[in-house]
Amino acid sequence: MTVIGTGVIGSAVVRACADSGLEVSVWNRTPERSERLAGRNVHVHEKAAAAIEASPIVLFCLLNYEVTHRVLDEAAADLSGRLVVQNASGVPDDVTPLRARVEAAGGRYLEAAILNYPDAIGTEDCFTVYGGAAEDFKELANVTEALSGKQVRLGSDPGYAKAYHVVSSAFYYAFVNGFLECSAIAESLGVPLNDFAESVPLYDPGFQNTIGVGLGLIARRDYTFEQAPLTSHLDVLNNLTGIAERAGIDQSYLGVMRERVLKAMEQGYRREHVAVLTEQFRSRRAAVHNR
Ligand SMILES: NC(=O)c1ccc[n+]([C@@H]2O[C@H](COP(=O)([O-])OP(=O)(O)OC[C@H]3O[C@@H](n4cnc5c(N)ncnc54)[C@H](OP(=O)(O)O)[C@@H]3O)[C@@H](O)[C@H]2O)c1
């Protein structure tokens, strides 16, 4: 197999694959970053074309799609018969042009996403998702198993895998933002961050419950729910926005949530589950779509 791009992610991919016994050809624009990987099972190439043509499976771990196209332009390598796997972050619209390019050159295309930090690559904690033909995913099994404890093919449409990755990234940043704002509030209230962090896994059943209940209500568009009604959320959010302000947090998500709850209450909702806020996104999306 070949890895094109040995930045943080690409380097971790190379190490995990080489450690699992795979022979790995590599290329990177800045040679020092690929040369330091040289060793057992790792073969460093000076030219991208030589690295690509060294293997039937080629993983691209470059910054983004634009850079991937640029490297392919400059390499002008033979892609025929090769399985090209794109790992860079992007949006669904990025997928079709790259896939078309690979297929026009006689290659096959899989979309991939690594949903964890580079340190987790090669461990049970790493989760990877793929989009593309079942037989191509099967052909990649040695690699996917070297990279992650759990690997899932999301279907034959590579664009869907990218859309899934976008959703997962949006969730990740909501989590990061929540963590950062909580940390600021914890510091301002004198709650040691370690004490707070240790208790976070205990909230997991509550998170799963919110998602599980919310999914059912969103699908039915009936948000009737007697536990934790909007009226209680408003009371809590009134308290929290005051605390966030005193902690010096600008543009807190807590203020945004409060505005959304107030708007839902203006629309007549009271005892509903907080998932009713979904209707605000839906009507805004419909308005943008019909513009
Ligand atoms: N880091 C993470 O936690 C993580 C997790 C999942 C997914 N990802 C995604 O993985 C991709 C790579 O991320 P990374 O964290 O590995 O970033 P990185 O360490 O900055 O690596 C970027 C790679 O792209 C190459 N590159 C950038 N511009 C180039 C150009 N004009 N021509 C040729 N090569 C160029 C770099 O080569 P040089 O060494 O020569 O600069 C390097 O190999 C991104 O799409 C990222 O979103 C990252």
Ligand as a Chemical Component Dictionary entry (heavy atoms), coordinates in Angstrom:
data_LIG
# 
_chem_comp.id                   LIG 
_chem_comp.type                 NON-POLYMER 
_chem_comp.pdbx_formal_charge   0 
_chem_comp.three_letter_code    LIG 
# 
loop_
_chem_comp_atom.comp_id 
_chem_comp_atom.atom_id 
_chem_comp_atom.alt_atom_id 
_chem_comp_atom.type_symbol 
_chem_comp_atom.charge 
_chem_comp_atom.model_Cartn_x 
_chem_comp_atom.model_Cartn_y 
_chem_comp_atom.model_Cartn_z 
_chem_comp_atom.pdbx_ordinal 
LIG N1  N1  N 0  -5.235 15.766 12.927 1  
LIG C1  C1  C 0  -6.410 15.201 13.186 2  
LIG O1  O1  O 0  -6.797 15.004 14.356 3  
LIG C2  C2  C 0  -7.301 14.738 12.059 4  
LIG C3  C3  C 0  -8.265 13.780 12.329 5  
LIG C4  C4  C 0  -9.059 13.319 11.289 6  
LIG C5  C5  C 0  -8.899 13.849 10.010 7  
LIG N2  N2  N 1  -7.948 14.796 9.775  8  
LIG C6  C6  C 0  -7.813 15.312 8.403  9  
LIG O2  O2  O 0  -6.656 14.737 7.793  10 
LIG C7  C7  C 0  -6.126 15.666 6.824  11 
LIG C8  C8  C 0  -4.663 15.878 7.113  12 
LIG O3  O3  O 0  -4.577 16.468 8.398  13 
LIG P1  P1  P 0  -3.243 16.457 9.280  14 
LIG O4  O4  O 0  -3.725 16.647 10.682 15 
LIG O5  O5  O -1 -2.394 15.297 8.935  16 
LIG O6  O6  O 0  -2.578 17.834 8.754  17 
LIG P2  P2  P 0  -1.020 18.187 8.558  18 
LIG O7  O7  O 0  -0.189 17.557 9.621  19 
LIG O8  O8  O 0  -0.996 19.667 8.409  20 
LIG O9  O9  O 0  -0.652 17.507 7.169  21 
LIG C9  C9  C 0  -1.044 18.078 5.960  22 
LIG C10 C10 C 0  -0.476 17.272 4.836  23 
LIG O10 O10 O 0  -0.832 17.907 3.578  24 
LIG C11 C11 C 0  0.403  18.222 2.875  25 
LIG N3  N3  N 0  0.235  19.450 2.088  26 
LIG C12 C12 C 0  -0.313 20.618 2.492  27 
LIG N4  N4  N 0  -0.292 21.512 1.475  28 
LIG C13 C13 C 0  0.316  20.886 0.436  29 
LIG C14 C14 C 0  0.624  21.262 -0.895 30 
LIG N5  N5  N 0  0.312  22.479 -1.373 31 
LIG N6  N6  N 0  1.235  20.363 -1.708 32 
LIG C15 C15 C 0  1.545  19.111 -1.243 33 
LIG N7  N7  N 0  1.277  18.686 0.007  34 
LIG C16 C16 C 0  0.669  19.569 0.835  35 
LIG C17 C17 C 0  1.429  18.394 3.965  36 
LIG O11 O11 O 0  2.716  18.280 3.404  37 
LIG P3  P3  P 0  3.969  19.045 4.090  38 
LIG O12 O12 O 0  4.437  18.139 5.203  39 
LIG O13 O13 O 0  4.942  19.200 2.994  40 
LIG O14 O14 O 0  3.435  20.372 4.599  41 
LIG C18 C18 C 0  1.062  17.205 4.858  42 
LIG O15 O15 O 0  1.473  15.983 4.296  43 
LIG C19 C19 C 0  -6.948 16.954 6.947  44 
LIG O16 O16 O 0  -7.933 16.971 5.952  45 
LIG C20 C20 C 0  -7.565 16.819 8.330  46 
LIG O17 O17 O 0  -8.768 17.549 8.449  47 
LIG C21 C21 C 0  -7.147 15.245 10.762 48 
# 
loop_
_chem_comp_bond.comp_id 
_chem_comp_bond.atom_id_1 
_chem_comp_bond.atom_id_2 
_chem_comp_bond.value_order 
_chem_comp_bond.pdbx_ordinal 
LIG N1  C1  SING 1  
LIG C1  O1  DOUB 2  
LIG C1  C2  SING 3  
LIG C2  C3  SING 4  
LIG C2  C21 DOUB 5  
LIG C3  C4  DOUB 6  
LIG C4  C5  SING 7  
LIG C5  N2  DOUB 8  
LIG N2  C6  SING 9  
LIG N2  C21 SING 10 
LIG C6  O2  SING 11 
LIG C6  C20 SING 12 
LIG O2  C7  SING 13 
LIG C7  C8  SING 14 
LIG C7  C19 SING 15 
LIG C8  O3  SING 16 
LIG O3  P1  SING 17 
LIG P1  O4  DOUB 18 
LIG P1  O5  SING 19 
LIG P1  O6  SING 20 
LIG O6  P2  SING 21 
LIG P2  O7  DOUB 22 
LIG P2  O8  SING 23 
LIG P2  O9  SING 24 
LIG O9  C9  SING 25 
LIG C9  C10 SING 26 
LIG C10 O10 SING 27 
LIG C10 C18 SING 28 
LIG O10 C11 SING 29 
LIG C11 N3  SING 30 
LIG C11 C17 SING 31 
LIG N3  C12 SING 32 
LIG N3  C16 SING 33 
LIG C12 N4  DOUB 34 
LIG N4  C13 SING 35 
LIG C13 C14 SING 36 
LIG C13 C16 DOUB 37 
LIG C14 N5  SING 38 
LIG C14 N6  DOUB 39 
LIG N6  C15 SING 40 
LIG C15 N7  DOUB 41 
LIG N7  C16 SING 42 
LIG C17 O11 SING 43 
LIG C17 C18 SING 44 
LIG O11 P3  SING 45 
LIG P3  O12 DOUB 46 
LIG P3  O13 SING 47 
LIG P3  O14 SING 48 
LIG C18 O15 SING 49 
LIG C19 O16 SING 50 
LIG C19 C20 SING 51 
LIG C20 O17 SING 52 
# 
